[in-house]
C-alpha cells in the first residue's frame, strides 16, 4: 500500500491572536531561508527559523506563525540571518 498524505483541519473555536511574518530576502535567497525571528511579548519569547525542509518529500510554508494567546501586541521582533 502507498500512503499519499494526511490532511488535517483545525476545528477549534477560539479567538486567540497571532502574528504572521512573510520575509522577503535579497539576491539568490528571495525566500529568506535560514533567517531566524525572535518574538518578545508578555507571554515570553518565541523563536522560529525559515527552513523549507522538515522531512522526506515534504515542504513547509515559508511564512512564520507566532501564537499570542490573548495578547494583542508584541514588545519587539528581532531578525537574524
FIFIPA-796908 format. One record per residue: residue number from 1; residue in three letters; chain; z, y, x of N, C-alpha, C, O in turn. Coordinates in nm, 2 decimals, decimal comma. Example, Ala and Ser with C-alpha at 12.3 -4.5 7.8 and 13.67 -1.06 7.14 Angstrom:
R;1;ALA;A;0,78;-0,57;1,32;0,78;-0,45;1,23;0,78;-0,33;1,32;0,85;-0,33;1,42
R;2;SER;A;0,71;-0,22;1,28;0,71;-0,11;1,37;0,79;0,00;1,29;0,80;0,11;1,34
//
This chain:
R;1;UNK;A;0,00;-0,12;0,08;0,00;0,00;0,00;0,00;0,12;0,09;0,06;0,13;0,19
R;2;UNK;A;-0,07;0,23;0,04;-0,08;0,35;0,11;-0,01;0,46;0,03;-0,06;0,49;-0,08
R;3;UNK;A;0,09;0,52;0,08;0,16;0,63;0,01;0,11;0,76;0,05;0,12;0,80;0,17
R;4;UNK;A;0,04;0,83;-0,04;-0,02;0,96;-0,01;0,08;1,07;0,02;0,08;1,13;0,12
R;5;UNK;A;0,16;1,10;-0,08;0,25;1,22;-0,07;0,35;1,21;-0,18;0,34;1,14;-0,28
R;6;UNK;A;0,46;1,29;-0,17;0,56;1,31;-0,27;0,55;1,46;-0,31;0,53;1,55;-0,23
R;7;UNK;A;0,56;1,49;-0,44;0,57;1,63;-0,49;0,70;1,65;-0,56;0,74;1,57;-0,65
R;8;UNK;A;0,77;1,75;-0,52;0,90;1,79;-0,58;0,89;1,92;-0,65;0,82;2,01;-0,60
R;9;UNK;A;0,96;1,93;-0,76;0,97;2,06;-0,83;1,11;2,10;-0,84;1,20;2,02;-0,88
R;10;UNK;A;1,14;2,23;-0,81;1,27;2,28;-0,82;1,30;2,32;-0,97;1,24;2,42;-1,02
R;11;UNK;A;1,39;2,25;-1,03;1,41;2,28;-1,17;1,55;2,35;-1,19;1,60;2,36;-1,31
R;12;UNK;A;1,60;2,41;-1,09;1,73;2,48;-1,10;1,71;2,61;-1,18;1,60;2,67;-1,17
R;13;UNK;A;1,81;2,65;-1,25;1,80;2,77;-1,33;1,91;2,86;-1,28;2,03;2,86;-1,33
R;14;UNK;A;1,88;2,94;-1,17;1,98;3,03;-1,12;1,91;3,17;-1,09;1,79;3,18;-1,08
R;15;UNK;A;1,99;3,26;-1,06;1,94;3,40;-1,03;1,97;3,44;-0,89;1,99;3,56;-0,87
R;16;UNK;A;1,98;3,34;-0,80;2,02;3,38;-0,66;1,91;3,46;-0,60;1,79;3,45;-0,64
R;17;UNK;A;1,94;3,54;-0,51;1,85;3,63;-0,44;1,80;3,56;-0,31;1,87;3,47;-0,26
R;18;UNK;A;1,69;3,61;-0,26;1,63;3,56;-0,14;1,54;3,67;-0,07;1,51;3,77;-0,14
R;19;UNK;A;1,51;3,65;0,05;1,41;3,73;0,12;1,31;3,64;0,19;1,35;3,54;0,25
R;20;UNK;A;1,18;3,68;0,17;1,08;3,60;0,24;1,00;3,69;0,34;0,97;3,81;0,30
R;21;UNK;A;0,98;3,64;0,45;0,91;3,72;0,56;0,79;3,65;0,60;0,79;3,53;0,64
R;22;UNK;A;0,68;3,73;0,60;0,55;3,68;0,65;0,51;3,76;0,77;0,46;3,87;0,76
R;23;UNK;A;0,53;3,70;0,89;0,50;3,77;1,01;0,35;3,76;1,04;0,29;3,66;1,02
R;24;UNK;A;0,30;3,87;1,10;0,16;3,88;1,14;0,16;3,91;1,29;0,20;4,01;1,33
R;25;UNK;A;0,11;3,81;1,37;0,10;3,83;1,51;-0,02;3,90;1,56;-0,10;3,95;1,48
R;26;UNK;A;-0,03;3,90;1,69;-0,15;3,97;1,75;-0,22;3,87;1,84;-0,17;3,77;1,89
R;27;UNK;A;-0,35;3,90;1,87;-0,43;3,82;1,96;-0,45;3,68;1,91;-0,49;3,66;1,79
R;28;UNK;A;-0,43;3,58;1,99;-0,45;3,44;1,96;-0,35;3,39;1,87;-0,37;3,29;1,80
R;29;UNK;A;-0,23;3,45;1,86;-0,12;3,39;1,78;-0,10;3,48;1,65;0,00;3,54;1,63
R;30;UNK;A;-0,20;3,48;1,57;-0,20;3,56;1,45;-0,10;3,52;1,35;-0,05;3,60;1,27
R;31;UNK;A;-0,06;3,39;1,35;0,05;3,34;1,26;0,19;3,35;1,32;0,28;3,30;1,25
R;32;UNK;A;0,20;3,40;1,43;0,33;3,42;1,50;0,41;3,29;1,52;0,53;3,29;1,51
R;33;UNK;A;0,34;3,19;1,56;0,40;3,06;1,59;0,50;3,08;1,70;0,47;3,14;1,80
R;34;UNK;A;0,62;3,02;1,69;0,73;3,03;1,79;0,82;3,15;1,77;0,92;3,16;1,84
R;35;UNK;A;0,79;3,24;1,68;0,87;3,36;1,66;1,00;3,31;1,59;1,00;3,22;1,51
R;36;UNK;A;1,11;3,37;1,63;1,24;3,34;1,57;1,29;3,47;1,50;1,28;3,58;1,55
R;37;UNK;A;1,35;3,44;1,38;1,40;3,55;1,30;1,55;3,52;1,27;1,58;3,41;1,22
R;38;UNK;A;1,63;3,62;1,29;1,78;3,60;1,26;1,81;3,71;1,16;1,79;3,83;1,17
R;39;UNK;A;1,87;3,66;1,04;1,91;3,75;0,93;2,06;3,76;0,93;2,13;3,66;0,94
R;40;UNK;A;2,11;3,88;0,94;2,26;3,90;0,93;2,29;3,96;0,79;2,23;4,06;0,75
R;41;UNK;A;2,39;3,90;0,72;2,43;3,96;0,60;2,58;3,92;0,58;2,64;3,86;0,66
R;42;UNK;A;2,63;3,97;0,47;2,78;3,94;0,44;2,81;3,80;0,43;2,93;3,76;0,44
R;43;UNK;A;2,71;3,71;0,40;2,74;3,57;0,38;2,73;3,50;0,51;2,76;3,38;0,52
R;44;UNK;A;2,68;3,56;0,62;2,67;3,50;0,75;2,54;3,53;0,82;2,47;3,62;0,79
R;45;UNK;A;2,51;3,44;0,92;2,39;3,46;1,00;2,30;3,34;0,97;2,35;3,22;0,96
R;46;UNK;A;2,17;3,36;0,95;2,07;3,26;0,93;1,96;3,28;1,03;1,92;3,39;1,06
R;47;UNK;A;1,92;3,16;1,09;1,81;3,16;1,19;1,70;3,07;1,14;1,72;2,96;1,09
R;48;UNK;A;1,58;3,12;1,16;1,46;3,04;1,13;1,35;3,06;1,24;1,34;3,17;1,29
R;49;UNK;A;1,27;2,96;1,26;1,16;2,97;1,36;1,03;2,93;1,29;1,03;2,83;1,21
R;50;UNK;A;0,93;3,00;1,32;0,80;2,97;1,26;0,74;2,85;1,35;0,70;2,87;1,46
R;51;UNK;A;0,73;2,74;1,29;0,68;2,62;1,35;0,60;2,54;1,25;0,66;2,48;1,15
R;52;UNK;A;0,47;2,53;1,26;0,39;2,47;1,15;0,40;2,32;1,15;0,36;2,26;1,05
R;53;UNK;A;0,45;2,26;1,25;0,46;2,11;1,26;0,60;2,06;1,25;0,68;2,10;1,33
R;54;UNK;A;0,62;1,98;1,15;0,76;1,92;1,13;0,75;1,77;1,12;0,86;1,71;1,09
R;55;UNK;A;0,64;1,71;1,14;0,63;1,56;1,13;0,49;1,52;1,13;0,40;1,60;1,14
R;56;UNK;A;0,47;1,39;1,13;0,34;1,33;1,14;0,25;1,37;1,02;0,30;1,35;0,90
R;57;UNK;A;0,14;1,42;1,04;0,04;1,46;0,94;0,10;1,55;0,83;0,07;1,54;0,71
R;58;UNK;A;0,19;1,64;0,88;0,25;1,74;0,78;0,23;1,88;0,84;0,21;1,90;0,96
R;59;UNK;A;0,25;1,98;0,75;0,24;2,12;0,79;0,34;2,19;0,70;0,37;2,15;0,59
R;60;UNK;A;0,39;2,31;0,75;0,48;2,39;0,67;0,43;2,53;0,66;0,35;2,58;0,74
R;61;UNK;A;0,47;2,59;0,55;0,43;2,73;0,52;0,48;2,82;0,64;0,60;2,80;0,68
R;62;UNK;A;0,40;2,91;0,68;0,45;3,00;0,79;0,54;3,12;0,74;0,59;3,19;0,82
R;63;UNK;A;0,54;3,14;0,61;0,63;3,24;0,55;0,78;3,19;0,56;0,80;3,07;0,51
R;64;UNK;A;0,87;3,27;0,61;1,01;3,23;0,62;1,08;3,27;0,50;1,06;3,37;0,44
R;65;UNK;A;1,17;3,18;0,45;1,25;3,20;0,33;1,40;3,19;0,37;1,44;3,09;0,43
R;66;UNK;A;1,47;3,30;0,33;1,62;3,30;0,35;1,69;3,32;0,22;1,66;3,42;0,15
R;67;UNK;A;1,78;3,23;0,19;1,86;3,24;0,07;1,98;3,34;0,09;2,04;3,34;0,19
R;68;UNK;A;2,00;3,42;-0,01;2,11;3,53;0,00;2,22;3,50;-0,11;2,31;3,58;-0,11
R;69;UNK;A;2,20;3,41;-0,19;2,30;3,38;-0,30;2,31;3,50;-0,39;2,21;3,55;-0,44
R;70;UNK;A;2,43;3,55;-0,41;2,45;3,67;-0,50;2,43;3,80;-0,43;2,43;3,91;-0,49
R;71;UNK;A;2,41;3,80;-0,30;2,39;3,93;-0,22;2,26;3,99;-0,25;2,16;3,91;-0,28
R;72;UNK;A;2,24;4,12;-0,25;2,12;4,18;-0,28;2,06;4,26;-0,16;1,97;4,34;-0,17
R;73;UNK;A;2,13;4,24;-0,04;2,08;4,31;0,08;2,12;4,24;0,20;2,20;4,15;0,20
R;74;UNK;A;2,05;4,27;0,31;2,08;4,21;0,44;2,12;4,33;0,53;2,08;4,44;0,51
R;75;UNK;A;2,21;4,30;0,63;2,26;4,40;0,72;2,15;4,43;0,82;2,12;4,55;0,86
R;76;UNK;A;2,09;4,33;0,88;1,99;4,35;0,98;1,90;4,22;1,00;1,94;4,11;0,96
R;77;UNK;A;1,78;4,25;1,05;1,69;4,14;1,08;1,65;4,16;1,22;1,60;4,26;1,27
R;78;UNK;A;1,66;4,05;1,30;1,63;4,05;1,44;1,51;3,95;1,47;1,53;3,83;1,43
R;79;UNK;A;1,40;4,00;1,53;1,29;3,92;1,55;1,27;3,90;1,70;1,27;4,00;1,78
R;80;UNK;A;1,26;3,78;1,75;1,22;3,75;1,89;1,10;3,66;1,90;1,08;3,57;1,81
R;81;UNK;A;1,02;3,68;2,00;0,91;3,59;2,01;0,91;3,52;2,14;0,81;3,44;2,17
//
